[in-house]
Amino acid sequence: MNRLKTLRELKGISQQKLALEINVSQTMISKYELGIAEPGISTICKIAEYFRVSSDYLLEISNDKISLPPSGLSEEEKELLFGYKRLGTVKKAMLQAYLKGLLQE
């Protein structure tokens, strides 16, 4: 699970913090990241939900970070949605205000 470590580091959290969030031991997170152990389906779902990515992305089956029903969204639109989900509350509010301003023009 090469992407697990990358996602964790992008979010700026420790293995211990992730372990607490998804109810596994820090040792298991380390083993997942090193490829020594593979998480079960329920753990994969918890990890994907925590990072707001698709399980296919997490397992490197797909490069689509977000799982959306076939709705006709382009790759650029999916990337924008994924980026928005990664923002903190303040930055989301700033982006929403900016977008409202653009739409009023």
N, C-alpha and C positions, 0 to 999 in steps of 0.2 A: 504494500500500500504506500507507494512513493508519494502520492498526493496528500496523504494524511499529514505528514510532517510539514509540507509546504503550506497547507491550509492552516495548520495550527500556528506556524510562525507568522503567516500573514495577519492572523487575528491577534498575534502578540500574547498568546497564552502558553503556560507551561503544560507539560505532560500531566502534572498533578491536577491542575485546574480542569483540563479536559476530562481526565479520569473521573473527577467528582461530578462533572456535568452529565456524563453518560453512564455513571454507576458501574465503572470497572476499575481495576487497580492501575496505578501508574506503571507498574511493571508490564501489564498487558499492553498499554499504549506504546511503551518502548519496544516490546516484541512485535507489535503490528508495524511500527515504523521501520524496524530493522528487517522485516520479512521473516522473522522467526516463527510467528504465529499468525493465523488468519482469523479475523473476527467472524462471529456467526451472523446470520441474517438480521436478527433483531439489533445487534450492535451496529451493523452497517447502516441500518435505518436510523438509529439514534445519531450516529456520526454525521450522516448526510443531512439530517434535519438540523442538527446543531450548527453546521456550517452553511446551511441553506444551499446545498448543491444536490445534484441528482446522484443516486447510488451508482449509476453507470459512469458518471464522471469520477467519483471516488475510486471506483474499481478500474479505472482507465479503459473502460469499454467505449466511452464516448468522450469527446472534447467539449460537449455542451455542459456548461456548469450548472445550468438550471434546467429542470425538467418541466416542460410546459405541454399542455395538450396541443395537438396540432391546431394552431390558431392562425397560421400564416405569418408569424413573427419572423423577421429577418434575423440573421446572426447579429447584426449591429444592435437591433432592438433587444435581443436577449442579453447581450453584453451590457447594455445600459441598465436593464432591470437588475442584473446581477450586481453591477457596481452600486446601484442605489441601495440594494439590500445590505451592502457592506458598510454603508455610511452610518455614522452615529446620529443621534437624535438632532443635534444642533445643525449638522451639515445637511441632513434631510430637510429640515425646515428652511434652511437657506436656499437649497435647490428648488424646493416647492415654490418659494416666493419668487425666485428668479423666473421659473417657468410660467407662473401666473402673469408676470410682467411681460414676458415674451408673447404670450397668447393674447394679451390686451392690445398689442400693437396693431 
